[in-house]
Amino acid sequence: MVEIFLLEQFVSLAKNGSLTRAAEELHITQPALSRSMKKIEDAFGVSLFERSKSKLFD
C-alpha cells in the first residue's frame, strides 16, 4: 500500500517538473524526495522515471 504523503510528493514533482522545485515546495531534501519516488516505483512494480547519474527523466 502506498502512503498518501508519497502520492502528494509525486503530484508535487509532476506539477513542478523538477526534484529541486518539488523538494523546496515540500520542505524536504532532494535525496528524500528521490527515495520517496523509488518507494512508489517499488510499490507498483514499474519505473516512473529514467535515472542517470546526475539526472532524472520522466
C-alpha distance matrix in Angstrom:
0.0 3.8 6.5 9.4 11.9 10.6 11.1 14.3 15.4 15.0 17.1 19.6 20.0 20.6 22.9 24.8 25.1 25.1 23.3 26.3 26.5 22.7 22.8 26.0 24.6 21.6 23.9 22.1 23.4 23.0 21.8 19.0 18.0 18.3 16.1 13.4 14.0 13.9 10.4 9.3 11.8 10.6 6.9 9.0 12.0 14.4 16.7 16.8 20.0 23.0 23.8 27.2 28.7 29.3 27.5 24.3 24.8 22.8
3.8 0.0 3.8 6.5 8.5 6.9 7.4 10.7 11.6 11.3 13.5 15.8 16.3 17.1 19.4 21.2 21.5 21.5 19.7 22.7 22.7 19.0 19.1 22.3 20.9 17.9 20.4 18.7 20.1 19.7 18.8 15.9 14.6 15.2 13.3 10.2 10.8 11.5 8.2 6.7 9.9 9.8 6.6 8.6 11.9 13.4 15.1 14.5 17.4 20.7 21.3 24.8 26.2 26.4 24.6 21.3 22.0 20.0
6.5 3.8 0.0 3.8 5.5 5.5 6.9 9.0 10.2 11.1 13.0 14.7 15.8 17.2 18.9 20.4 21.4 21.2 19.2 21.7 21.5 17.7 17.5 20.3 18.8 15.5 17.9 16.5 18.4 18.6 18.0 14.7 13.7 15.2 13.4 10.0 11.6 12.9 9.7 8.9 12.6 12.6 10.0 12.2 15.3 16.6 17.8 16.7 19.2 22.6 22.8 26.1 27.1 27.0 25.2 22.2 23.2 21.4
9.4 6.5 3.8 0.0 3.8 5.4 5.2 6.3 8.7 9.9 10.6 12.5 14.3 15.4 16.5 18.4 19.8 20.1 18.5 20.7 19.9 16.1 16.4 18.8 16.7 13.8 16.6 15.9 18.4 18.7 18.9 15.6 13.9 16.0 15.0 11.3 12.5 14.7 12.2 10.6 14.3 15.2 12.7 14.1 17.5 18.1 19.0 17.2 19.7 23.2 23.7 27.1 28.2 27.6 25.5 22.4 23.1 21.1
11.9 8.5 5.5 3.8 0.0 3.8 5.4 4.9 6.2 8.6 9.8 10.5 12.3 14.2 15.1 16.3 18.0 17.7 15.7 17.6 16.9 13.2 13.0 15.3 13.5 10.3 12.9 12.1 14.7 15.3 15.7 12.3 10.8 13.5 12.7 9.1 11.0 13.6 11.5 10.7 14.4 15.5 13.8 15.5 18.5 18.9 19.0 17.0 18.8 22.2 22.2 25.2 26.0 25.1 23.3 20.5 21.7 20.2
10.6 6.9 5.5 5.4 3.8 0.0 3.8 5.4 5.1 6.2 8.7 9.8 10.6 12.4 14.2 15.3 16.2 15.8 13.8 16.3 16.1 12.4 12.4 15.4 14.1 11.2 13.8 12.3 14.0 13.8 13.8 10.8 8.8 10.7 9.9 6.1 7.4 9.9 8.1 7.0 10.7 12.1 10.8 12.4 15.1 15.2 15.2 13.4 15.3 18.6 18.7 21.9 22.9 22.2 20.4 17.4 18.5 17.0
11.1 7.4 6.9 5.2 5.4 3.8 0.0 3.8 5.3 4.9 6.2 8.6 9.8 10.5 12.2 14.1 15.1 15.6 14.4 17.1 16.3 12.6 13.7 16.4 14.5 12.2 15.5 14.7 16.5 15.9 16.4 13.8 11.2 12.8 12.7 9.0 8.8 11.8 10.3 7.9 11.1 13.2 11.5 12.0 15.1 14.8 15.0 12.6 14.9 18.6 19.4 22.8 24.3 23.5 21.1 17.8 18.2 16.0
14.3 10.7 9.0 6.3 4.9 5.4 3.8 0.0 3.8 5.4 5.1 6.3 8.7 9.9 10.5 12.2 14.0 14.5 13.5 15.5 14.1 10.4 11.6 13.8 11.3 9.2 12.8 12.7 15.1 15.0 16.3 13.6 10.9 13.4 13.9 10.3 10.7 14.1 13.0 11.1 14.3 16.5 15.1 15.7 18.7 18.1 17.8 15.1 16.8 20.3 20.8 23.9 25.1 23.8 21.5 18.4 19.0 17.1
15.4 11.6 10.2 8.7 6.2 5.1 5.3 3.8 0.0 3.8 5.4 5.0 6.2 8.6 9.8 10.5 11.9 11.6 10.0 12.2 11.4 7.6 8.4 11.2 9.5 7.4 10.7 9.9 11.7 11.3 12.6 10.3 7.2 9.8 10.8 7.6 8.0 11.6 11.3 10.1 12.9 15.3 14.7 15.6 18.0 17.1 16.2 13.4 14.4 17.7 17.8 20.6 21.6 20.2 18.0 15.2 16.3 15.0
15.0 11.3 11.1 9.9 8.6 6.2 4.9 5.4 3.8 0.0 3.8 5.4 5.1 6.2 8.5 9.9 10.3 10.8 9.9 12.9 12.3 8.8 10.5 13.5 12.0 10.6 14.0 13.0 14.1 12.6 13.8 12.2 8.6 9.9 11.3 8.3 6.8 10.5 10.7 8.5 10.7 13.7 13.2 13.2 15.6 14.2 13.2 10.1 11.4 15.0 15.7 18.9 20.5 19.3 16.7 13.4 13.7 11.8
17.1 13.5 13.0 10.6 9.8 8.7 6.2 5.1 5.4 3.8 0.0 3.8 5.4 5.1 6.0 8.5 9.8 11.3 11.5 13.9 12.2 8.9 11.6 13.7 11.4 10.8 14.5 14.5 16.1 15.0 16.8 15.1 11.6 13.3 14.9 11.9 10.6 14.3 14.4 11.8 14.0 17.1 16.2 15.8 18.4 16.8 15.9 12.5 13.9 17.4 18.5 21.6 23.3 21.7 18.8 15.6 15.5 13.1
19.6 15.8 14.7 12.5 10.5 9.8 8.6 6.3 5.0 5.4 3.8 0.0 3.8 5.4 5.0 6.0 8.2 9.1 9.0 10.7 8.6 5.4 8.3 10.0 7.7 7.7 11.4 11.8 13.4 12.5 15.0 13.6 10.1 12.3 14.5 11.9 11.2 15.0 15.6 13.8 15.9 18.9 18.6 18.6 20.9 19.2 17.8 14.4 14.8 18.0 18.4 21.1 22.3 20.2 17.6 14.9 15.3 13.8
20.0 16.3 15.8 14.3 12.3 10.6 9.8 8.7 6.2 5.1 5.4 3.8 0.0 3.8 5.5 5.2 5.7 6.0 6.2 8.8 7.7 5.0 7.9 10.4 9.3 9.5 12.6 12.1 12.7 10.7 13.1 12.5 8.7 9.9 12.7 10.8 9.2 12.9 14.3 12.6 14.0 17.3 17.6 17.4 19.2 17.1 15.1 11.6 11.5 14.4 14.8 17.4 18.7 16.7 13.9 11.2 11.6 10.4
20.6 17.1 17.2 15.4 14.2 12.4 10.5 9.9 8.6 6.2 5.1 5.4 3.8 0.0 3.8 5.6 5.3 7.7 9.2 11.8 10.3 8.3 11.6 13.6 12.2 12.7 16.0 15.8 16.5 14.3 16.5 16.0 12.2 12.9 15.5 13.5 11.2 14.6 16.0 13.6 14.5 18.1 18.2 17.2 19.0 16.5 14.7 11.0 11.2 14.3 15.6 18.4 20.4 18.6 15.3 12.2 11.4 9.1
22.9 19.4 18.9 16.5 15.1 14.2 12.2 10.5 9.8 8.5 6.0 5.0 5.5 3.8 0.0 3.8 5.7 8.5 10.5 12.0 9.4 7.9 11.7 12.7 10.5 12.0 15.3 16.0 17.1 15.5 18.3 17.6 14.0 15.4 18.1 15.9 14.2 17.9 19.0 16.7 18.0 21.5 21.3 20.5 22.6 20.2 18.5 14.8 14.9 17.8 18.9 21.3 23.0 20.7 17.6 15.0 14.3 12.4
24.8 21.2 20.4 18.4 16.3 15.3 14.1 12.2 10.5 9.9 8.5 6.0 5.2 5.6 3.8 0.0 3.8 5.6 7.9 8.7 5.9 5.6 9.4 10.0 8.7 10.8 13.6 14.2 14.9 13.1 16.3 16.2 12.8 14.2 17.4 15.8 14.4 17.9 19.5 17.8 19.0 22.4 22.7 22.3 24.0 21.6 19.3 15.7 14.9 17.3 17.8 19.7 20.9 18.3 15.4 13.4 13.4 12.4
25.1 21.5 21.4 19.8 18.0 16.2 15.1 14.0 11.9 10.3 9.8 8.2 5.7 5.3 5.7 3.8 0.0 3.8 7.1 8.8 7.5 7.5 10.9 12.1 11.8 13.5 15.9 15.8 15.7 13.1 15.9 16.5 13.0 13.3 16.7 15.7 13.5 16.6 18.8 17.2 17.6 21.1 22.0 21.2 22.4 19.6 17.0 13.4 12.1 14.1 14.8 16.6 18.2 15.7 12.4 10.4 9.8 9.1
25.1 21.5 21.2 20.1 17.7 15.8 15.6 14.5 11.6 10.8 11.3 9.1 6.0 7.7 8.5 5.6 3.8 0.0 3.8 5.4 5.5 6.2 8.5 10.0 10.8 12.2 14.0 13.4 12.6 9.8 12.7 13.7 10.6 10.8 14.5 14.1 12.4 15.2 17.7 16.8 17.2 20.4 21.7 21.5 22.4 19.8 16.9 13.8 11.8 13.4 13.1 14.5 15.4 12.6 9.9 8.4 9.3 9.9
23.3 19.7 19.2 18.5 15.7 13.8 14.4 13.5 10.0 9.9 11.5 9.0 6.2 9.2 10.5 7.9 7.1 3.8 0.0 3.8 5.7 5.2 5.8 8.4 9.8 10.3 11.6 10.3 9.0 6.1 9.0 10.0 7.2 7.6 11.2 11.2 10.1 12.9 15.2 15.0 15.7 18.5 19.9 20.3 21.2 19.1 16.3 13.6 11.8 13.4 12.3 13.8 14.1 11.6 9.6 8.2 10.3 11.3
26.3 22.7 21.7 20.7 17.6 16.3 17.1 15.5 12.2 12.9 13.9 10.7 8.8 11.8 12.0 8.7 8.8 5.4 3.8 0.0 3.8 5.5 5.3 6.2 8.7 10.0 10.3 9.7 8.3 6.2 9.9 11.2 9.2 10.3 13.7 13.9 13.5 16.1 18.4 18.4 19.3 22.0 23.4 24.0 24.9 22.9 20.0 17.4 15.4 16.6 15.2 16.0 15.7 12.6 11.3 11.0 13.3 14.6
26.5 22.7 21.5 19.9 16.9 16.1 16.3 14.1 11.4 12.3 12.2 8.6 7.7 10.3 9.4 5.9 7.5 5.5 5.7 3.8 0.0 3.8 5.5 5.1 6.2 8.6 9.8 10.3 10.4 9.1 12.8 13.3 10.8 12.6 15.8 15.2 14.7 17.9 19.7 19.2 20.5 23.4 24.2 24.6 25.9 23.9 21.3 18.2 16.7 18.5 17.7 18.9 19.0 15.9 14.1 13.3 14.7 15.2
22.7 19.0 17.7 16.1 13.2 12.4 12.6 10.4 7.6 8.8 8.9 5.4 5.0 8.3 7.9 5.6 7.5 6.2 5.2 5.5 3.8 0.0 3.8 5.4 5.1 6.1 8.4 8.6 9.4 8.3 11.6 11.1 8.2 10.5 13.4 12.0 11.8 15.2 16.5 15.8 17.6 20.4 20.9 21.4 23.0 21.3 19.1 16.0 15.2 17.6 17.0 18.8 19.3 16.7 14.7 13.0 14.4 14.3
22.8 19.1 17.5 16.4 13.0 12.4 13.7 11.6 8.4 10.5 11.6 8.3 7.9 11.6 11.7 9.4 10.9 8.5 5.8 5.3 5.5 3.8 0.0 3.8 5.4 5.1 5.8 5.1 5.7 5.6 8.9 8.3 6.4 9.3 11.7 11.0 11.7 14.7 15.9 16.1 18.0 20.3 21.0 22.1 23.6 22.3 20.1 17.4 16.5 18.6 17.3 18.8 18.6 16.1 14.9 13.8 16.0 16.4
26.0 22.3 20.3 18.8 15.3 15.4 16.4 13.8 11.2 13.5 13.7 10.0 10.4 13.6 12.7 10.0 12.1 10.0 8.4 6.2 5.1 5.4 3.8 0.0 3.8 5.4 5.0 6.5 7.5 8.4 11.9 11.5 10.1 13.0 15.4 14.7 15.5 18.5 19.6 19.7 21.7 24.0 24.6 25.7 27.3 25.9 23.7 20.8 19.8 21.7 20.5 21.6 21.2 18.3 17.3 16.6 18.6 19.1
24.6 20.9 18.8 16.7 13.5 14.1 14.5 11.3 9.5 12.0 11.4 7.7 9.3 12.2 10.5 8.7 11.8 10.8 9.8 8.7 6.2 5.1 5.4 3.8 0.0 3.8 5.6 8.0 10.2 11.0 14.3 13.1 11.1 14.3 16.5 14.9 15.6 19.0 19.7 19.2 21.5 24.0 24.0 24.9 26.9 25.5 23.7 20.6 20.1 22.6 21.9 23.6 23.6 20.9 19.3 17.9 19.5 19.2
21.6 17.9 15.5 13.8 10.3 11.2 12.2 9.2 7.4 10.6 10.8 7.7 9.5 12.7 12.0 10.8 13.5 12.2 10.3 10.0 8.6 6.1 5.1 5.4 3.8 0.0 3.8 5.5 8.6 10.0 12.6 10.5 8.9 12.5 14.0 12.1 13.5 16.8 16.9 16.8 19.5 21.5 21.4 22.7 24.8 23.9 22.4 19.6 19.6 22.2 21.4 23.4 23.3 21.1 19.7 18.0 19.9 19.5
23.9 20.4 17.9 16.6 12.9 13.8 15.5 12.8 10.7 14.0 14.5 11.4 12.6 16.0 15.3 13.6 15.9 14.0 11.6 10.3 9.8 8.4 5.8 5.0 5.6 3.8 0.0 3.8 7.0 9.6 12.1 10.3 10.0 13.5 14.8 13.7 15.6 18.4 18.6 19.2 21.8 23.5 23.6 25.3 27.2 26.5 24.8 22.3 21.8 24.1 22.7 24.2 23.5 21.2 20.5 19.4 21.8 22.0
22.1 18.7 16.5 15.9 12.1 12.3 14.7 12.7 9.9 13.0 14.5 11.8 12.1 15.8 16.0 14.2 15.8 13.4 10.3 9.7 10.3 8.6 5.1 6.5 8.0 5.5 3.8 0.0 3.8 6.7 8.5 6.6 7.0 10.4 11.3 10.8 13.0 15.4 15.7 16.8 19.2 20.6 21.2 23.1 24.7 24.1 22.3 20.2 19.6 21.7 20.0 21.5 20.7 18.7 18.3 17.3 20.0 20.5
23.4 20.1 18.4 18.4 14.7 14.0 16.5 15.1 11.7 14.1 16.1 13.4 12.7 16.5 17.1 14.9 15.7 12.6 9.0 8.3 10.4 9.4 5.7 7.5 10.2 8.6 7.0 3.8 0.0 3.8 5.5 5.2 6.4 8.7 10.1 10.8 12.7 14.5 15.6 17.1 18.8 20.2 21.4 23.3 24.3 23.5 21.4 19.5 18.4 19.9 17.7 18.6 17.4 15.5 15.6 15.1 18.3 19.4
23.0 19.7 18.6 18.7 15.3 13.8 15.9 15.0 11.3 12.6 15.0 12.5 10.7 14.3 15.5 13.1 13.1 9.8 6.1 6.2 9.1 8.3 5.6 8.4 11.0 10.0 9.6 6.7 3.8 0.0 3.8 5.4 5.1 6.1 8.6 9.8 10.6 12.4 14.3 15.5 16.6 18.4 20.0 21.5 22.1 21.0 18.4 16.6 15.0 16.3 14.0 15.0 14.1 12.1 11.8 11.4 14.6 16.0
21.8 18.8 18.0 18.9 15.7 13.8 16.4 16.3 12.6 13.8 16.8 15.0 13.1 16.5 18.3 16.3 15.9 12.7 9.0 9.9 12.8 11.6 8.9 11.9 14.3 12.6 12.1 8.5 5.5 3.8 0.0 3.8 5.4 5.0 6.2 8.6 9.9 10.5 12.4 14.4 15.3 16.4 18.4 20.3 20.5 19.8 17.4 16.4 14.9 15.9 13.3 14.2 12.9 11.9 12.3 11.9 15.4 17.0
19.0 15.9 14.7 15.6 12.3 10.8 13.8 13.6 10.3 12.2 15.1 13.6 12.5 16.0 17.6 16.2 16.5 13.7 10.0 11.2 13.3 11.1 8.3 11.5 13.1 10.5 10.3 6.6 5.2 5.4 3.8 0.0 3.8 5.4 5.1 6.3 8.8 9.9 10.6 12.7 14.4 15.3 16.6 18.8 19.7 19.4 17.7 16.4 15.8 17.5 15.5 17.1 16.3 15.4 15.3 14.1 17.2 18.0
18.0 14.6 13.7 13.9 10.8 8.8 11.2 10.9 7.2 8.6 11.6 10.1 8.7 12.2 14.0 12.8 13.0 10.6 7.2 9.2 10.8 8.2 6.4 10.1 11.1 8.9 10.0 7.0 6.4 5.1 5.4 3.8 0.0 3.8 5.4 5.0 6.3 8.7 9.8 10.8 12.5 14.3 15.4 17.0 18.1 17.3 15.4 13.6 13.1 15.3 13.8 15.9 15.9 14.7 13.6 11.8 14.4 14.7
18.3 15.2 15.2 16.0 13.5 10.7 12.8 13.4 9.8 9.9 13.3 12.3 9.9 12.9 15.4 14.2 13.3 10.8 7.6 10.3 12.6 10.5 9.3 13.0 14.3 12.5 13.5 10.4 8.7 6.1 5.0 5.4 3.8 0.0 3.8 5.4 5.1 6.3 8.8 10.0 10.6 12.4 14.3 15.7 16.1 15.1 12.8 11.5 10.4 12.1 10.3 12.5 12.6 12.0 11.0 9.1 12.0 12.9
16.1 13.3 13.4 15.0 12.7 9.9 12.7 13.9 10.8 11.3 14.9 14.5 12.7 15.5 18.1 17.4 16.7 14.5 11.2 13.7 15.8 13.4 11.7 15.4 16.5 14.0 14.8 11.3 10.1 8.6 6.2 5.1 5.4 3.8 0.0 3.8 5.4 5.0 6.3 8.8 9.8 10.4 12.3 14.5 14.8 14.7 13.2 12.7 12.4 14.2 12.4 14.7 14.6 14.7 14.2 12.3 15.1 15.6
13.4 10.2 10.0 11.3 9.1 6.1 9.0 10.3 7.6 8.3 11.9 11.9 10.8 13.5 15.9 15.8 15.7 14.1 11.2 13.9 15.2 12.0 11.0 14.7 14.9 12.1 13.7 10.8 10.8 9.8 8.6 6.3 5.0 5.4 3.8 0.0 3.8 5.3 5.0 6.5 8.8 9.9 10.6 12.7 14.0 14.0 13.0 11.9 12.5 15.1 14.2 17.0 17.5 17.2 16.0 13.5 15.6 15.3
14.0 10.8 11.6 12.5 11.0 7.4 8.8 10.7 8.0 6.8 10.6 11.2 9.2 11.2 14.2 14.4 13.5 12.4 10.1 13.5 14.7 11.8 11.7 15.5 15.6 13.5 15.6 13.0 12.7 10.6 9.9 8.8 6.3 5.1 5.4 3.8 0.0 3.8 5.4 5.1 6.3 8.7 9.9 10.9 11.9 11.1 9.6 8.1 8.8 11.7 11.4 14.6 15.8 15.7 13.8 10.8 12.3 11.7
13.9 11.5 12.9 14.7 13.6 9.9 11.8 14.1 11.6 10.5 14.3 15.0 12.9 14.6 17.9 17.9 16.6 15.2 12.9 16.1 17.9 15.2 14.7 18.5 19.0 16.8 18.4 15.4 14.5 12.4 10.5 9.9 8.7 6.3 5.0 5.3 3.8 0.0 3.8 5.4 5.0 6.1 8.5 10.0 10.0 9.8 8.5 8.6 9.2 11.3 10.7 13.8 14.8 15.6 14.3 11.6 13.3 13.1
10.4 8.2 9.7 12.2 11.5 8.1 10.3 13.0 11.3 10.7 14.4 15.6 14.3 16.0 19.0 19.5 18.8 17.7 15.2 18.4 19.7 16.5 15.9 19.6 19.7 16.9 18.6 15.7 15.6 14.3 12.4 10.6 9.8 8.8 6.3 5.0 5.4 3.8 0.0 3.8 5.4 5.1 6.1 8.7 9.6 10.5 10.6 10.8 12.4 14.8 14.4 17.6 18.5 19.2 18.0 15.2 16.7 16.0
9.3 6.7 8.9 10.6 10.7 7.0 7.9 11.1 10.1 8.5 11.8 13.8 12.6 13.6 16.7 17.8 17.2 16.8 15.0 18.4 19.2 15.8 16.1 19.7 19.2 16.8 19.2 16.8 17.1 15.5 14.4 12.7 10.8 10.0 8.8 6.5 5.1 5.4 3.8 0.0 3.8 5.4 5.1 6.3 8.3 8.6 9.0 8.5 11.0 14.1 14.6 18.2 19.8 20.2 18.2 14.9 15.7 14.2
11.8 9.9 12.6 14.3 14.4 10.7 11.1 14.3 12.9 10.7 14.0 15.9 14.0 14.5 18.0 19.0 17.6 17.2 15.7 19.3 20.5 17.6 18.0 21.7 21.5 19.5 21.8 19.2 18.8 16.6 15.3 14.4 12.5 10.6 9.8 8.8 6.3 5.0 5.4 3.8 0.0 3.8 5.5 5.4 5.6 5.3 5.5 6.3 8.8 11.4 12.3 15.9 17.9 18.8 16.8 13.6 13.9 12.6
10.6 9.8 12.6 15.2 15.5 12.1 13.2 16.5 15.3 13.7 17.1 18.9 17.3 18.1 21.5 22.4 21.1 20.4 18.5 22.0 23.4 20.4 20.3 24.0 24.0 21.5 23.5 20.6 20.2 18.4 16.4 15.3 14.3 12.4 10.4 9.9 8.7 6.1 5.1 5.4 3.8 0.0 3.8 5.5 4.9 6.8 8.1 9.9 12.0 14.1 14.5 17.7 19.4 20.8 19.3 16.4 17.2 16.2
6.9 6.6 10.0 12.7 13.8 10.8 11.5 15.1 14.7 13.2 16.2 18.6 17.6 18.2 21.3 22.7 22.0 21.7 19.9 23.4 24.2 20.9 21.0 24.6 24.0 21.4 23.6 21.2 21.4 20.0 18.4 16.6 15.4 14.3 12.3 10.6 9.9 8.5 6.1 5.1 5.5 3.8 0.0 3.8 5.7 8.1 10.3 11.3 14.2 16.8 17.6 21.0 22.7 23.8 22.1 18.9 19.4 17.8
9.0 8.6 12.2 14.1 15.5 12.4 12.0 15.7 15.6 13.2 15.8 18.6 17.4 17.2 20.5 22.3 21.2 21.5 20.3 24.0 24.6 21.4 22.1 25.7 24.9 22.7 25.3 23.1 23.3 21.5 20.3 18.8 17.0 15.7 14.5 12.7 10.9 10.0 8.7 6.3 5.4 5.5 3.8 0.0 3.8 5.5 8.5 9.6 13.0 15.6 17.2 20.8 23.1 24.1 21.9 18.5 18.3 16.1
12.0 11.9 15.3 17.5 18.5 15.1 15.1 18.7 18.0 15.6 18.4 20.9 19.2 19.0 22.6 24.0 22.4 22.4 21.2 24.9 25.9 23.0 23.6 27.3 26.9 24.8 27.2 24.7 24.3 22.1 20.5 19.7 18.1 16.1 14.8 14.0 11.9 10.0 9.6 8.3 5.6 4.9 5.7 3.8 0.0 3.8 7.0 9.5 12.3 14.2 15.7 19.1 21.5 23.0 21.1 17.9 17.7 16.1
14.4 13.4 16.6 18.1 18.9 15.2 14.8 18.1 17.1 14.2 16.8 19.2 17.1 16.5 20.2 21.6 19.6 19.8 19.1 22.9 23.9 21.3 22.3 25.9 25.5 23.9 26.5 24.1 23.5 21.0 19.8 19.4 17.3 15.1 14.7 14.0 11.1 9.8 10.5 8.6 5.3 6.8 8.1 5.5 3.8 0.0 3.8 6.3 9.2 11.1 13.2 16.7 19.5 20.8 18.5 15.2 14.4 12.6
16.7 15.1 17.8 19.0 19.0 15.2 15.0 17.8 16.2 13.2 15.9 17.8 15.1 14.7 18.5 19.3 17.0 16.9 16.3 20.0 21.3 19.1 20.1 23.7 23.7 22.4 24.8 22.3 21.4 18.4 17.4 17.7 15.4 12.8 13.2 13.0 9.6 8.5 10.6 9.0 5.5 8.1 10.3 8.5 7.0 3.8 0.0 3.8 5.6 7.4 9.5 13.1 16.0 17.2 14.8 11.6 10.9 9.5
16.8 14.5 16.7 17.2 17.0 13.4 12.6 15.1 13.4 10.1 12.5 14.4 11.6 11.0 14.8 15.7 13.4 13.8 13.6 17.4 18.2 16.0 17.4 20.8 20.6 19.6 22.3 20.2 19.5 16.6 16.4 16.4 13.6 11.5 12.7 11.9 8.1 8.6 10.8 8.5 6.3 9.9 11.3 9.6 9.5 6.3 3.8 0.0 3.8 7.1 9.5 13.3 16.2 16.5 13.6 9.9 8.9 6.7
20.0 17.4 19.2 19.7 18.8 15.3 14.9 16.8 14.4 11.4 13.9 14.8 11.5 11.2 14.9 14.9 12.1 11.8 11.8 15.4 16.7 15.2 16.5 19.8 20.1 19.6 21.8 19.6 18.4 15.0 14.9 15.8 13.1 10.4 12.4 12.5 8.8 9.2 12.4 11.0 8.8 12.0 14.2 13.0 12.3 9.2 5.6 3.8 0.0 3.8 6.1 9.7 12.8 13.0 9.9 6.4 5.4 4.6
23.0 20.7 22.6 23.2 22.2 18.6 18.6 20.3 17.7 15.0 17.4 18.0 14.4 14.3 17.8 17.3 14.1 13.4 13.4 16.6 18.5 17.6 18.6 21.7 22.6 22.2 24.1 21.7 19.9 16.3 15.9 17.5 15.3 12.1 14.2 15.1 11.7 11.3 14.8 14.1 11.4 14.1 16.8 15.6 14.2 11.1 7.4 7.1 3.8 0.0 3.8 6.8 10.3 11.1 8.4 5.9 4.9 6.2
23.8 21.3 22.8 23.7 22.2 18.7 19.4 20.8 17.8 15.7 18.5 18.4 14.8 15.6 18.9 17.8 14.8 13.1 12.3 15.2 17.7 17.0 17.3 20.5 21.9 21.4 22.7 20.0 17.7 14.0 13.3 15.5 13.8 10.3 12.4 14.2 11.4 10.7 14.4 14.6 12.3 14.5 17.6 17.2 15.7 13.2 9.5 9.5 6.1 3.8 0.0 3.8 6.8 7.9 6.1 4.7 6.2 8.7
27.2 24.8 26.1 27.1 25.2 21.9 22.8 23.9 20.6 18.9 21.6 21.1 17.4 18.4 21.3 19.7 16.6 14.5 13.8 16.0 18.9 18.8 18.8 21.6 23.6 23.4 24.2 21.5 18.6 15.0 14.2 17.1 15.9 12.5 14.7 17.0 14.6 13.8 17.6 18.2 15.9 17.7 21.0 20.8 19.1 16.7 13.1 13.3 9.7 6.8 3.8 0.0 3.8 5.6 5.2 6.4 8.1 11.5
28.7 26.2 27.1 28.2 26.0 22.9 24.3 25.1 21.6 20.5 23.3 22.3 18.7 20.4 23.0 20.9 18.2 15.4 14.1 15.7 19.0 19.3 18.6 21.2 23.6 23.3 23.5 20.7 17.4 14.1 12.9 16.3 15.9 12.6 14.6 17.5 15.8 14.8 18.5 19.8 17.9 19.4 22.7 23.1 21.5 19.5 16.0 16.2 12.8 10.3 6.8 3.8 0.0 3.8 6.0 8.4 11.1 14.6
29.3 26.4 27.0 27.6 25.1 22.2 23.5 23.8 20.2 19.3 21.7 20.2 16.7 18.6 20.7 18.3 15.7 12.6 11.6 12.6 15.9 16.7 16.1 18.3 20.9 21.1 21.2 18.7 15.5 12.1 11.9 15.4 14.7 12.0 14.7 17.2 15.7 15.6 19.2 20.2 18.8 20.8 23.8 24.1 23.0 20.8 17.2 16.5 13.0 11.1 7.9 5.6 3.8 0.0 3.8 7.2 10.2 13.8
27.5 24.6 25.2 25.5 23.3 20.4 21.1 21.5 18.0 16.7 18.8 17.6 13.9 15.3 17.6 15.4 12.4 9.9 9.6 11.3 14.1 14.7 14.9 17.3 19.3 19.7 20.5 18.3 15.6 11.8 12.3 15.3 13.6 11.0 14.2 16.0 13.8 14.3 18.0 18.2 16.8 19.3 22.1 21.9 21.1 18.5 14.8 13.6 9.9 8.4 6.1 5.2 6.0 3.8 0.0 3.8 6.5 10.1
24.3 21.3 22.2 22.4 20.5 17.4 17.8 18.4 15.2 13.4 15.6 14.9 11.2 12.2 15.0 13.4 10.4 8.4 8.2 11.0 13.3 13.0 13.8 16.6 17.9 18.0 19.4 17.3 15.1 11.4 11.9 14.1 11.8 9.1 12.3 13.5 10.8 11.6 15.2 14.9 13.6 16.4 18.9 18.5 17.9 15.2 11.6 9.9 6.4 5.9 4.7 6.4 8.4 7.2 3.8 0.0 3.8 6.8
24.8 22.0 23.2 23.1 21.7 18.5 18.2 19.0 16.3 13.7 15.5 15.3 11.6 11.4 14.3 13.4 9.8 9.3 10.3 13.3 14.7 14.4 16.0 18.6 19.5 19.9 21.8 20.0 18.3 14.6 15.4 17.2 14.4 12.0 15.1 15.6 12.3 13.3 16.7 15.7 13.9 17.2 19.4 18.3 17.7 14.4 10.9 8.9 5.4 4.9 6.2 8.1 11.1 10.2 6.5 3.8 0.0 3.8
22.8 20.0 21.4 21.1 20.2 17.0 16.0 17.1 15.0 11.8 13.1 13.8 10.4 9.1 12.4 12.4 9.1 9.9 11.3 14.6 15.2 14.3 16.4 19.1 19.2 19.5 22.0 20.5 19.4 16.0 17.0 18.0 14.7 12.9 15.6 15.3 11.7 13.1 16.0 14.2 12.6 16.2 17.8 16.1 16.1 12.6 9.5 6.7 4.6 6.2 8.7 11.5 14.6 13.8 10.1 6.8 3.8 0.0
